[in-house]
Amino acid sequence: MKKSIQYIFAIAALFAGCNNGSKTEAQAREVALKQIRDSIKLDSFRVAEVRQVELAKEKAELASSKNTSGNSSSQKTYVNGISESYTSSEPARKGWSKAAKGAVIGAGAGALTGVIVDKKDGRGAVIGGLAGAGAGYVIGRSQDKKDGRVQ
């Protein structure tokens, strides 16, 4: 009985001894992998910062080229013998106005409705298209006024 207990303790000590070494190796591997991941993240942050700086330079060049193209008006102000110049320009409006979009959508919807309601040789399509375009224009124009695109 004493020998079996001694064998059990010896086997337990053997497993405990082997297990501790593998834990330290695993921990060392984890630490090394963490350091590698951190360095990779640091490199990716540096690349992102360089890209942001390049984009900022491109935007500045684009803005300066727009200012020199003649679309903006340059004004000078004199205050206590110091002259300051600045440029002011109205932002360019791109795309369709809401009135135009409303007219096109209304014309299409009206033409479809007109074809379905009056089935005679496109007469309903023309009438419905005109009515829909008018209604869409009025609705879109009111939205443009709310947005400040039209005074």
N, C-alpha and C positions, 0 to 999 in steps of 0.2 A: 504494500500500500504506500509506503514511504517512497519507494522508487518510482511508482506511477505518478505521484504528486510531483516529484522532482523532475520527471520527464515532461509533465504538463507545464511546469514553470519554465523549464529550459526551452521548450517549443514556443511558449508565449514570449519569452525574452528574445528569441531568435526572430520571430515575426515582428516584434516591436522594434528591434534594431534595424531590420531591413526596411520596415515601413517608414521610419524617420528619415532615412537617407533619400528615399524616393520623394518624400514630401518636400525636402529642401531643394531637390533637383527640380521638382515641379514648380516650386515657388520661384526659384531662380529663372526658370523658363518664362514664367508669367511676368516677372519683373523686366526681363529682356524684351519680351513681346510688347509690353506696355511702353517701354522706352522707344521702341521702333515705331509704334503707332503714334506716339506723341510727336516724334520727329517728322513723320509723314504729314500729320495734321499741321504742324508748324510750316512745313514747306508749302502745303496747299494754301495756307493763309497768306503766305508771302506772295504766291502767284496771284491770288485774288487781289491783294493790295496793289500789285503792279498793274493788273488789269484796270482797277478803279482809277489809278493815276493816269493811265493811258486814255481811258474814256473821258476823264475830266479835261485832259489836254485837247482831245478831239472836239469836245463840246465848246471849249473856249475858242478854238480856231474857227469852228463853224459859226459861232456867235460873232466873232470879229469879222468874218467874211460877209455875214449878213449885214452888219452895220456899215461896212464900206460899200455895199452894193447900191446904195442910194434909196432904199426903201424907208429909211428912217430920217427924221429931221433932227439936225444938230442945233442945239441952243447953247448960248453962252450967258453966264450970269456973273455980274460983277458985285462983289460984296467987300467993302472996305479995302479996295485996291487989289483984291485977290480975284482972279478970274477962274471960274470953274466951267467946264463944258460937260454936257451930258447929252445922251441921245434918248429920245423917246419914240417909240413906235407902237402902233396898234397891232395886237397879235393877229396874224393871218388866220382867216377863217377857212378851213378846208372842208370839203365835202358838201353834201346837199343840205339845204335848210330843211327844217321840219315841215315847212309849208310845201316845198317841192315833193318831199317824201309822201306827205299826206295826200297830195293831188294824184300822184302816181298810184298809190295803193288804193285810193278811193275810186280812181278810174277803172282799175282792174276789177275791183269788187263790184262796182256798179255795172260794168259790162257783163260780168258773169251773171249777176242777178237779172239784168235785162234780158239776156238770152234765155234764161230759165223761165221768166215770167211771160215774155212776149216772143213767140216762136216764129215771127214773120220776118224773114230776110234781113236780119241784123238791125232792124229798126229799134228794137228794145235794147240791143247792145250799145248803140250810139247814144240813145237817151239816157240809159243807165250809166254809161261811162261819163257823160257830161255832168250828170247830177252827182255822181260819186266823186269826180274830180273837184267839183266846186265845194262839196262838203268837206273833203279831205284837206283842201287848201285852207278853208276857214279854220278848221281845227288846228292844223299845223301852224298857221300864222299866229293864232293865239298862244301856242306853246313857244314860238319864237319870241313873242313879246315878253312872255314871262322870263325867258332865259336872258333877255337883253340883247338878242341878236338884231332885233328890229326895234326902232323907237316909236 
